[in-house]
């Protein structure tokens, strides 16, 4: 592990130099993000939760993933979203991917009934031992996979006019598999053709981080195009700080009432390094997990933000993390190193 971390830090240093010395190209569709109700200026997002699931069938067989009791789902989720809206949340990025429950028609009904801006995704989920990776992806090239995702961006998802606002990907634990690296490469190609940000389930896996940074560098894409999802699970905070210094977005997306002090402690380390502008906060909640009870996503406005203010964070710093950072992380633009 120590050898892996040493290699990781060397790679981060090289990426940092490349990013610092070469200007990032932000030319495509700058300032826009796609919600399920159409494109909006990113400034309209305001208080954003960047990693939630409004519903999912994660755990079910992929063949059943899009099957919901729709009436029960809407009865449960719509009132809860209205509650979230009353707590100040304006926008939610829904991370349920194709093959474990993405239904953009239902997301649109929720958005239209609650006035919350909902952003959906393209991409495939490569964790869970590849259970939710479609069979064709194993034999397809990265280019062929990327064309599927680019087509969703250009033409809409599942025959609708709804377009994705980001690419959702995932790595299993341990050394990255060939399929996980191929899906990430397809994500890079999608980014270069659409400007969509890559939100990648990575967790406490420095080997996966190293692989992702290498591929980004290979394609001359800045780490600013990449979100380290579930970074709150990473054991070595210095690795997170190094990645953030190189431009990566660090998503602490497991917030609960019970871990508020842990989050405060971690954010204080970022604050001490002037890196609060690279943090994202969310819960990884679920409004309808396989038809079950809500896995709540309200701890940030109800518990974490008051604790931040009580522990020396300013309102401006809270606004930086919950409003300005998601705008900057997810606004559609290609982020090349030239």
C-alpha positions in Angstrom: 0.0 0.0 0.0 2.8 2.4 0.9 4.4 1.8 -2.6 1.0 2.5 -4.2 0.5 5.7 -2.3 4.0 6.9 -3.2 3.3 6.3 -6.9 0.0 8.1 -6.5 1.6 11.2 -5.0 4.2 11.3 -7.8 1.4 11.1 -10.4 -0.6 13.8 -8.6 2.5 16.1 -8.6 3.0 15.6 -12.3 -0.7 16.2 -13.0 -0.6 19.4 -10.8 2.4 20.7 -12.8 0.6 19.9 -16.1 -2.6 21.7 -15.0 -0.7 24.6 -13.5 1.4 25.2 -16.6 -1.2 24.6 -19.2 -4.4 26.5 -19.6 -7.7 24.6 -19.2 -10.0 24.9 -22.2 -13.5 25.6 -21.0 -15.0 26.3 -24.4 -18.1 24.0 -24.8 -21.5 25.3 -23.5 -19.9 27.1 -20.5 -22.3 28.1 -17.9 -25.1 25.6 -18.8 -26.4 22.4 -17.1 -29.2 20.1 -18.3 -32.0 19.4 -15.9 -34.9 17.0 -16.6 -36.9 20.1 -17.6 -34.3 21.3 -20.0 -31.1 23.4 -20.0 -30.6 26.2 -17.5 -27.9 28.6 -16.6 -25.8 27.0 -13.9 -26.3 30.1 -11.7 -29.9 28.9 -11.2 -28.8 25.8 -9.3 -28.2 27.6 -5.9 -28.1 25.1 -2.9 -27.3 21.8 -4.5 -27.0 18.2 -3.3 -24.7 16.6 -5.9 -25.1 12.9 -4.9 -28.5 11.5 -4.1 -30.9 8.9 -5.4 -34.5 10.0 -5.7 -35.3 6.3 -6.3 -33.3 3.2 -7.2 -33.6 -0.5 -7.5 -29.9 -1.1 -6.6 -29.8 -4.7 -5.3 -32.4 -6.0 -7.6 -31.8 -7.9 -10.8 -30.9 -5.6 -13.7 -33.9 -6.9 -15.6 -36.2 -5.5 -12.9 -34.4 -2.3 -12.4 -36.9 0.0 -14.1 -40.0 -1.5 -12.6 -41.5 0.6 -9.8 -44.8 0.9 -8.1 -45.1 4.3 -9.6 -48.1 5.5 -7.5 -46.4 4.5 -4.3 -43.1 6.0 -5.4 -44.6 9.4 -6.1 -46.7 9.4 -2.9 -43.5 8.8 -0.9 -41.0 10.9 -2.7 -42.9 14.1 -3.7 -43.8 15.1 -0.2 -40.3 14.4 1.0 -38.8 16.6 -1.8 -41.1 19.4 -0.8 -39.7 19.0 2.7 -36.2 19.2 1.3 -37.2 22.2 -0.6 -38.4 23.9 2.6 -35.0 23.3 4.1 -33.4 25.4 1.4 -32.3 22.8 -1.2 -32.8 24.0 -4.7 -31.2 21.3 -6.9 -30.4 17.6 -6.7 -28.2 15.5 -9.0 -29.7 12.1 -9.2 -27.0 9.4 -9.4 -29.2 6.4 -10.2 -27.8 5.0 -13.4 -29.2 3.0 -16.3 -29.6 -0.7 -15.4 -30.3 -0.1 -11.7 -33.3 2.1 -11.8 -32.9 5.3 -13.8 -36.3 6.5 -15.0 -36.2 10.1 -16.4 -40.0 10.2 -16.9 -40.5 9.8 -13.1 -37.8 12.3 -12.3 -39.6 14.8 -14.5 -42.8 14.2 -12.7 -41.0 14.8 -9.4 -39.4 18.0 -10.6 -42.7 19.4 -12.0 -44.5 18.6 -8.7 -41.9 20.1 -6.4 -40.1 22.9 -8.2 -36.8 21.2 -7.4 -34.3 21.2 -10.2 -33.3 17.6 -10.9 -30.3 16.6 -13.0 -30.0 13.0 -14.3 -26.9 11.2 -15.7 -25.6 9.0 -18.4 -22.9 6.3 -17.9 -22.8 2.8 -16.4 -22.1 1.7 -12.9 -19.0 -0.5 -12.8 -18.9 -1.3 -9.0 -21.0 -4.1 -7.4 -18.8 -6.7 -9.2 -20.0 -5.3 -12.6 -23.5 -6.5 -12.0 -25.1 -3.4 -13.5 -22.8 -3.2 -16.6 -24.7 -4.2 -19.7 -23.4 -7.3 -21.5 -22.5 -5.5 -24.7 -20.1 -3.2 -22.9 -17.7 -6.1 -22.2 -17.1 -6.7 -25.9 -17.6 -3.1 -27.1 -14.7 -0.6 -27.4 -14.5 2.5 -25.3 -15.4 4.5 -28.4 -18.5 2.4 -29.0 -19.7 2.8 -25.4 -19.1 6.5 -25.4 -21.3 6.9 -28.5 -24.2 5.5 -26.5 -23.7 8.2 -23.8 -23.0 10.9 -26.3 -26.2 10.0 -28.1 -28.2 10.4 -24.9 -26.7 13.9 -24.5 -27.4 14.9 -28.1 -30.8 13.2 -28.6 -32.3 12.5 -25.2 -32.6 9.5 -22.9 -35.0 6.6 -23.6 -36.9 8.4 -26.3 -37.5 11.5 -24.2 -36.1 15.1 -24.6 -34.4 14.7 -21.2 -30.6 15.0 -21.5 -28.0 14.0 -18.9 -26.2 16.6 -16.8 -23.1 14.5 -15.9 -21.6 11.0 -16.4 -21.9 8.6 -13.5 -19.3 5.8 -13.3 -17.9 3.5 -10.6 -14.9 1.4 -9.7 -14.9 -1.8 -7.7 -12.5 -2.1 -4.7 -8.9 -3.2 -5.3 -6.9 -3.1 -8.5 -9.0 -1.6 -11.3 -10.4 -4.2 -13.7 -10.2 -3.9 -17.5 -14.0 -3.1 -17.7 -13.8 -0.4 -15.1 -10.9 1.3 -16.9 -12.6 0.9 -20.3 -15.8 2.5 -18.9 -13.7 5.4 -17.5 -12.0 5.8 -20.9 -15.5 5.9 -22.5 -16.4 8.6 -19.9 -13.3 10.7 -20.9 -14.3 10.4 -24.6 -17.8 11.5 -23.6 -16.5 14.4 -21.7 -14.4 15.5 -24.7 -17.4 15.4 -26.9 -20.0 16.9 -24.5 -18.3 18.7 -21.7 -20.1 16.6 -19.1 -18.3 16.1 -15.7 -17.3 12.6 -14.6 -18.6 11.6 -11.2 -16.9 8.4 -10.3 -17.6 6.1 -7.4 -14.1 5.5 -6.0 -14.2 5.5 -2.2 -11.1 4.4 -0.4 -9.3 3.0 -3.4 -6.0 4.8 -4.2 -5.3 2.3 -7.0 -8.4 3.4 -8.8 -7.5 7.0 -8.3 -4.1 6.4 -9.8 -5.7 4.7 -12.8 -8.2 7.5 -13.3 -5.5 10.2 -13.1 -3.3 8.4 -15.6 -6.1 8.1 -18.1 -7.1 11.7 -17.7 -3.5 12.7 -18.3 -3.2 10.4 -21.3 -6.2 12.1 -22.9 -5.1 15.6 -21.8 -8.1 16.1 -19.7 -7.8 18.2 -16.5 -8.7 16.6 -13.1 -11.2 19.4 -12.9 -13.4 17.2 -15.0 -13.4 14.5 -12.4 -15.3 14.0 -9.1 -13.9 11.6 -6.5 -17.2 10.2 -5.3 -17.4 8.7 -1.8 -14.2 10.4 -0.9 -15.4 10.6 2.7 -14.4 6.9 2.9 -10.7 7.6 2.1 -8.5 6.8 5.0 -5.6 9.1 4.0 -6.8 12.7 4.1 -3.5 13.8 2.6 -4.3 11.9 -0.6 -7.6 13.9 -0.8 -5.8 17.2 -0.3 -3.2 16.3 -3.0 -6.0 15.4 -5.4 -7.9 18.6 -4.7 -4.7 20.6 -5.2 -4.3 19.0 -8.6 -7.9 20.2 -9.5 -10.1 17.2 -8.6 -13.4 17.6 -6.9 -13.7 15.8 -3.5 -17.2 14.6 -2.8 -18.0 13.9 0.9 -21.3 12.3 0.2 -22.2 10.2 3.2 -23.4 13.0 5.6 -25.5 11.9 8.5 -26.5 13.4 11.9 -24.2 10.9 13.5 -21.0 11.9 11.6 -21.3 15.7 11.7 -18.1 16.1 13.8 -16.2 13.8 11.5 -17.2 16.0 8.6 -16.3 19.1 10.5 -12.8 17.7 11.2 -12.2 16.8 7.6 -13.4 20.1 6.2 -11.2 21.9 8.7 -8.2 20.2 7.1 -9.3 21.4 3.7 -9.8 24.9 5.1 -6.3 25.0 6.5 -5.0 24.3 3.0 -7.3 26.8 1.3 -9.1 24.0 -0.5 -12.7 24.5 0.5 -13.4 25.5 -3.1 -12.9 21.8 -4.1 -15.3 20.1 -1.7 -18.8 18.8 -2.5 -21.3 17.7 0.2 -24.1 15.2 -0.1 -25.8 12.2 1.6 -26.1 9.4 -0.9 -29.7 9.2 0.3 -32.5 7.4 -1.5 -36.2 8.4 -1.7 -37.4 5.0 -2.7 -34.8 2.2 -2.2 -36.2 -0.9 -3.9 -39.6 0.4 -2.8 -38.6 0.7 0.9 -38.5 3.5 3.4 -36.6 6.8 2.6 -32.9 6.9 3.3 -32.9 10.5 4.4 -31.0 13.3 2.7 -31.6 16.2 5.0 -28.7 16.1 7.5 -26.7 18.7 5.7 -29.2 21.6 6.0 -30.6 20.4 9.4 -27.4 19.4 11.2 -24.1 19.8 9.4 -24.5 23.5 8.3 -25.5 24.7 11.8 -22.5 22.7 13.2 -20.2 24.3 10.6 -21.3 27.8 11.6 -20.9 26.9 15.3 -17.3 25.7 14.6 -16.0 28.8 12.9 -17.0 28.3 9.3 -18.5 31.5 7.8 -21.7 31.8 5.9 -19.6 32.6 2.8 -17.7 29.4 3.2 -20.9 27.4 3.6 -22.2 29.1 0.4 -18.9 28.2 -1.3 -19.4 24.5 -0.6 -23.1 24.1 -1.1 -23.8 26.6 -3.9 -20.7 27.8 -5.8 -18.8 24.5 -5.8 -21.5 22.4 -7.4 -22.0 25.1 -10.1 -18.3 25.1 -10.9 -18.0 21.3 -10.8 -20.9 20.4 -13.0 -21.3 23.3 -15.5 -20.9 21.8 -19.0 -17.6 22.6 -20.5 -14.6 20.6 -21.8 -11.6 20.8 -19.5 -8.5 20.0 -21.5 -4.9 20.6 -20.7 -3.5 22.2 -23.8 
